[in-house]
């Protein structure tokens, strides 16, 4: 039998996860855990690279993200769910990889550049933030991940990782590190409730997996639709209309959805009717997640125990890779001493 593929993904714990995370990655993880050896990392150290002044926020969101994982069906008996900072081997690997990447190369990472602009860092960008792609290469290679399923904005990170893998193996004449493959995403990207391309907490256009019914209802009512669909009789546009994009993603009665789309395009179907249906559909989707989340939230001790045990398991694996890395570099000094 083929060896199980190793998959690694991660999230920065900067806020609770939303429908965009579900559609863009969580659903994929729920499926992958049945066939692959899956590692899911809560990237607290990476989150601190632009939140150094607020570690409390990161700490609180570690448990929120863990609750989100468990409540959507990521199974701790199938996936390893760990906290990045509890695996210090990752930071030692980072230190060695830093010497294999030029400063100039780092400065041109398009994702980091875009994030520096978004955050208004300019010249004050923390050094830790500049180098997080290298630390991400450590996350990926420590587990010898074959596959890293990520969205488009993370592709430069994977390129960076591949470069490091090749350079390491070439420089130290070994095949210790494994080059990861991107998982070509067949998944959709969910727009924000305001119609912007991306759902994001910081853009204030997100519906959370833990959204209470009252605020869900408010958010759906305020959603952006076709701005030219003024009167009920007017024909409306379905493409680029986030209400229909969400229905595409979450409605299970596809026949009803197709009828609604045709009616909307013809004219005679009001936004409020479509939104009422969307609210039903989303509530059907979120209600069981909310219930599961409340159940796990009652037993945070259990959740922390999983995180601790899984972090220990992850650390043991990362230590093996670190040992191989040091051996390949010839810096496993005390092991050598035995032979003197
Ligand atoms: N950079 C990723 C994000 O912002 C999080 C992350 C950290 C990650 N380490 C990773 C993703 C390793 C994939 C693999 O979402």
Boltz pocket constraint, residues with backbone or C-beta under 6 A from the ligand:
constraints:
  - pocket:
      binder: B
      contacts: [[A, 8], [A, 9], [A, 10], [A, 11], [A, 12], [A, 41], [A, 43], [A, 46], [A, 135], [A, 136], [A, 139], [A, 140], [A, 148], [A, 149], [A, 150], [A, 154]]
      max_distance: 6.0
